Amino acid sequence: MQVLPVSPLTLVPAASQPAKPDAAAGASGFGRMLERALEEVNNAQVRADRVALDFLTGRVQELHQVTIAMEEARIMMSLAVEVRNKIVEAYQEISRMQV
């Protein structure tokens, strides 16, 4: 199953949709999606650090830009931690199942 990122709506006719990938491709697709999400979190953290440094050196004058970048990075990190917690919780629940 291919998971598409949330973006502006685009209508795609059913005939032009890609064929369903097999289980191995789905697993790598999920892994790639998680990798991209973590890259976005890292980029937000780096961007917040850069904006804060620019503010301290005087290149950025508006404090709200720094606040927005820092808050965006904090929220993205919180979301990543919560997703990780849910994945660990699901793994633990599956490992407790009796077969």
Secondary structure, DSSP 8 states (H G I E B T S, - for coil): -------S-----GGGS-----HHHHHHHHHHHHHHHHHHHHHHHHHHHHHHHHHHHTS---HHHHHHHHHHHHHHHHHHHHHHHHHHHHHHHHHH---
